[in-house]
Amino acid sequence: GGIRQGGTAIMLKAKNKLGLIFFPAFDWAISPTHPERQERLLYTQDQLIEEGVFDIPGIKEYKPDIATIEDVERTHFCFPNTKSILTESHLVSAGGAIKAAKLVMEKREDRAFALVRPPGHHAMKVVHGSRGFCNINIEAVMVEHIREKYGRKRVAIVDTDCHHGDGTQDVYWHDPDTLYISVHQDGRTLYPGSGFTDEQGGPNAIGRTVNIPLPPETSDEGFLYVLEKVIMPILDEFKPDLIINSAGQDNHYSDPITNMRFSAQGYARLNELLKPDIAVLEGGYSIQGALPYVNLGIVLAMAGMDYSYVREPDFDREAIRQEADVTQYIKKLSRDILDRHRRARDFVMRGMPGNYFVRKKSIYYDTDGIREDQVESIMVCDDCGGVLKIETISSVNPLCLGVEVPLGACDRCKSEGYRILEEAREKGKHAHIQFNILNRQSLLE
């Protein structure tokens, strides 16, 4: 087995055993010419075959599993029901991420990369339809599957998509066991217009959300600087059991819908330093100019192999170098983020345990044109993530209710969850009610 370089096969072996899961989703596209279509993965697959990646001992391809409705409902409140917002492709895409997790958790592979679509990181806790090309959050479905099957884990999700992962942030806003770090193009200049440094998590999980909004025209230098100066120190402090890279590739200098200057070399170096256990593909719409090379670089880096020869055909380091003012801005931003992160727990405004912290949200589903209003209430708790209650109404659904008892819930939050459920059933004002106990296994122990 080997990589073909200049027409010569070089004999190689993967230092880390790596599982690759492919699912191009032939039957799912927003439209035939939309950037989110099957060719996104077909060019990558061709590139990996052409380079002889699947011939390298230690790199193995797997078929995806199919996620179940229960897997989705462990993560989301879907209205009017779960089946109505899904296609089979969504269940296979999430199942590809789950397969990656199984390979790592069962020690069949050291690391795994799910190259799947449709993507997921704009799908929030509540789902009425599709937003940002996402219906369900495939990384979150995978993480909750891991916790259900393999026990409670501290998980760090590092999201390197150019767009802020507002969905993943929302799903884990109240979870003290999940560290969500998003490095993205500043929301003042790009969809979805969120991901600012003051977004740090709910009252029971303050500091567990870290946003790094980078200025347009940031190149390899800037991304790798924040990785070294901000992301790695915070990861070291959190001590996760698992690191997941939400591996969006639309920070690339050739991407048609963003304004960044990241390269395949930069992406590979980022993965070499981050050492994710699992990577899951997210965005990236330079279908021919970027994805085949970026994915090749990531695969080689995750396998612990030399990626120094990987280059885009039009790569010119000088042409994509960031300006000096961008470098200075990023250095100051990094200091501010670390300072804010260290002070987060000192300045959080907590009510007395047992009280509710309430926030109101208005959400627009840009893909489906749906408007939603939410009132979200979380019980302030020193002992667990707090029972969560969300009342939601949208332009396609009447008033609905979601109630979640968190993983490792204390007795007070468990009983409060059941109380809310019974009260809602008695009053009968909600058209649909979803009740979720995270990790049902714990109730049987």
N, C-alpha and C positions, 0 to 999 in steps of 0.2 A: 504494500500500500504506500501511497505517497502523493505529494503535491506536484503538479506539473508547473515548472518554472522555466520559461524560455524554451519550451519544448522538451525539457529533460525532467524525468520523474525523479524526485528526491525521496529517498526512503525515510519515513518518519513514524513516530509512534506517539500517541497522545499521552501526556504526563498525567492528566486527569481524565478518568473515564467519563465520556460525555454522551448523553442521550439526546437525540434530536427528534422532535415531533412536528410533522408537517400536516397542515390542513388548509389548502388554498380556497376552499368553499366555492366550488364551481357554480353552485346554484344560487349564490347570494351576491347581489350587487345593488347599490342604490340606483344606478343607471349604467348602461353599457360604457359610457365615456367618463363616468365619475372616477376621481382618483382612488377611491376605496373600492377596488375591484380585484378579481382573481389574479390578474397579471402581476400584482404586487409581490406575490410569492412565487409565481412560475419562473420569473427571471432569476430569482435567488436560487431556486432549486436547480435550474440549469447551470448556474455558475458553480455551485457546490459540486455538482456531478462533473463538470468540465475540469475543475481543479483537483478532482480525485479525492475529495474529502471523505466520501463514504468508503473509500478503500483503506483509510488509515486505521490500523489496529487501535481499538479504544474508543472510536467514534461509531455510534450505532444509530440507525433510524428506527423509529417506532411509529405505530399507528395510534391515533388518539382514542381515548375512551369516549363515552357519551355521558355527559352530566345528566343527573336526574332532576325532576321537578323539585324534589326534596333538597338537593344541593343548592338550587337557586333560592328556595324559600328560607334556607338557613341564613341567607345573606340579605335578601331584598323583601320589601313589601311590594308586590305587584298587583295593580288594580286595572280592571275589575277582577282578574285572576291571572295566574302565572302563565298559563298556556296562551292567553290572548296576546301577550307581548313578545312571544318567542317564535323563532323558526327552528327547524332541526339543526341548521348550521350554527345557531347560537349555542345549542347544547353540545355540539361536537367541538366548537372552539373552546368553550369552558372545559370540556372533557379532555382536550389536548393539554390544557394547563394542569388539570388534575393528574393526567398521566405523567407529566413532568415531575409533579410532587411525589407521586408514588415511587418513581424510579429512584429519587433521592432519599425519601424517607425509609424505603425498604433496602437501601444500600446496594441496589443493583447498578447504580451509576453514581459517580461522585457529584456530577452536576447535570443539569438538563435545561434545554432551550426549547420552548414551545413556539414554533413559527406558525402561528394560526391567525385566522381572521374569521368572523368580524371581531374588531377590537372592543375594549370594554371600559377604559378608565374615566369616561364621562358619565357612566351610569351611576346614579346616586342610590341612597338607601331606599327611597320610594321610587317606583317606576310606573309611569303612565304611558310610556312610549319610548321613542328613540331620540337621543340628543347627542350631537357630536359623533354621529355614526355608531353610537353605542346603545344597546338595549339592556344587557346585563354586564356586570363588572366581573370579567373572567378571572382577574387576579384575586379579587375578594372571595369569589365562589371557591377558588382553589384554596385560599388560606383557611376558610371556615371548614372545608372538607378535611384539611390536614388536622385541624383542632378536634374535629369530631372523631376521626379515625385513629389519630396518633397521640392525642392528649393535648393539654394546654401548652402552647408555645409562645415565646416572645418572638415576634416577627417584625423585621424591618423591611419596608417597601421603599426602594429608591427609584423614583419615576424620572426617567431621562427624556421623556417625550417633550417636544417643543411647546406643546399646549399644556397648561396647568391641568393636573388630574383632579378636577373639582369633584368628580364622582367618588374616587377612592378616598379623597379627603373627607367627604361627607359620610361615607360608610364607616370610617374609623375615627371620626371626630371625638367620640366619647370613649374610645377603647384604650385603656392604659397599657395593654399588652402589645399594641401595634404602634410602631414608630413609622410615620409617613413623611418622607422627605421628597419634595418635588423641586427639580431644577428645570426652569422653563423660561421662555421669552416673556418679558414683562407684560403683565395683563393689561397695561394701559395701551399696548400696541398690538395685541393679538387675542383672538377667541381663547377662552371664554370670559376674559376680563376679570379674572380672580387670581388668587395665589400670591397675596401680598404678605409682607413679613409679620404683620400683626395678626394673621390667621394662625393661631397656635394650638387649637384644640379646645374641647369643652371643659367644664369645671372639674370633671373627674380625670381628665387626661391632658391637662395644660402642659405644653411643651412637647407633646407627642406628635404634633404637626409642625413641620419646618418647611417654610417656603423660601426658595432662592430665585427671585425674579431677575433674570439677567437682561442687560440691554441688548437691543438689536445689534447685529454685526459682531457678536461674541464668537471667538474662534477657539481652537483646541486649547490655547494658552489659558483662556478664561475658565473654560469648563474644568480643566484639570486642576486649576488653582482652587476653585471652590470644593472640588472633590478632596483635595489634600488638606485644605485649611478649615473647612466647615463640616463636610459630610463625614469624613473618617473619624475626626475627634468625637462627634456626636454619636456615631455608631459604636465607638469604643466604650463610651460612657453607658450606652443603653445595653450592651452585651446581648445581642439577639441570638436566638437559637437558629434562626434562618435569615438569610438576606435574599431578597427577591428584587430583580431589576425589571421594572416596568419599562421595557426596552423600546420606546418610541425612537424613530430614526429621522424625524422631520426637523432636527436641528442641523441637518446637512446643508452645506453651502449651495447645493443644486435643487433643494426642495422648492416646489412651485408655490407653496402657500405660507411660507414662513420667511424670516429675515436673519437667519443665523449663518455661521461659517464653520461648523464642525465638519471634520473629515473622517473617513474610514479608519485612518491611523489613530485619530483621537478617540473614537468609539472603542477601538480595540484596547488602547492603553487604559481607558476608563474601566473596562471590564477586568483587565489584568490587575488593577489596583483594588477595585471594589470586591473582587472574588465572590460574585453572587452564587448562591447554591442553585438558584433557578432564575432563568430569564424568560419573560413572556413578551412577544412582539406586540407593540401598540401601533402608533402612527408611523408615517414615512411614505411620501407620495412621489418621490423622484424614482419612478419604477425601474428605469433602466440605468440612470446615471449614478444612483447612490445605493439602493437596497442590496444589489448583488455583492457589492464590495464591502459595505458596512457589515452585512450579515456574515460574510466570510471572515472579516476581521474579528467580529465578536465570537464566532465559533472557534477560531484558532486560539484566541485569548482565553476563552473558558476551558479549552482543552489543555491549556498550559504550553502552547506551541508558539513557534516563531511566526509573527505576522508582519515582519518588517518589509516584506516585498509587496504587501497588499496596497494597491494604488488605484484610484479612479483614473480613467483614460485622460481626463482633462485636469488632473491634480496639479496645482501650482501653489506651493506653500506661501510664497510672497504675496500672491494675489488675494489670499484669504486671511492674511495676518491682521489681527485686530489693531485698532488705533490706540495710541498711548492714553487718550482720555477714557477709553473703554476699560483699559487695564486699571487705571486709577479708581474709576467708579466701582469696579468689581472688588478691589481691595478694601475700599471703605465699606461697601455693602457687606462683605464677609465679616468684618469686625463688628458691624452693627447687629448682624444676625446672631453671631455667637454671644454677644453681650445680652441681647434680648432673650435668647434661649436660656442663658444662665440665670436671668432674673425672673423668668416666667413663673416659677412656683412661689416666689416671694410675694408677687404682686397680684396673684389671682384673687378675684373677688368671689369668695365662696359664701354661700348662705350656710345656715346651720344644717348639718347632715339630716336628711329626711325632708328637707324643703325641695321645691322644684326650681330648676333654672330653665327659663323659657326663651326661645327665639322664634321669630317669624321669618319665613322665607318665601320669596316669589321666584319661581323657576320657569324658564322658557325652554321648550324642547325644539331646538332649531331644525332638526331633521324632520319631525312630524308636525311642527306648527302647533304644539299644545302649550297652553298656559296653566300653571299650577300654583296654588297658594297653600302653605303649610304652617301649622303651629306645632312646634316640636318641644316636648317637655322631658327633661332628664332629671331623675332624682339625684341630688347631691349626696354622695356616699363615700365614706373613708375606707370601706371594706371591699368594694367591687366597682365595676363600671357603671352601676346605676341602672334602674329600670327605665326604659325608654318608651315614650308615648308620642305618636305622631298623628295628628288629625290633618287630612289632606283633601282638597277639592280641586278639580281641574276642569278644563273646557270639554273633556270627554267623559268624566266620571263625577257623580255626586259625592257628598261627604263620605269619606272612608276613614278607617282607623287602623293603625298598626301599633302593636304593643310587643316589646321585646324584653325578655329576661336575659341579662348578659351571662357570658361564660364566667363560671366561678361565682355566681350570684350569692349574696348573703341572704339569710332567712328573711330579713325585712323586705328586700327588693323582690324576692320570689313571691311573698305573700301580697305585696303591693301590686305586682303584675297581675295576679289572679283577681284581686279586688277591682282593678280597672276594667278587666275583661268582663266580669260579672255585671258591674255597673253599666257598661256600654250595652250589653245584651238586654238588660232590663229597660233602659231608656229607649233603645231601638231607633236612635236618630242617624246611625251610620248605615249606608247602603252595603258596605262590605267591611268585614273585620278580619285582619290577619293577626294571629298570636304566635309568637316564636320564642321557644326556649332554646337558647344556644347551648349545645352539648347536652342533649337529653340524657346521655349516658350518666352524667353526674347526678341526676335525680334518682338513679337506680342504685347508686353506691351506698 
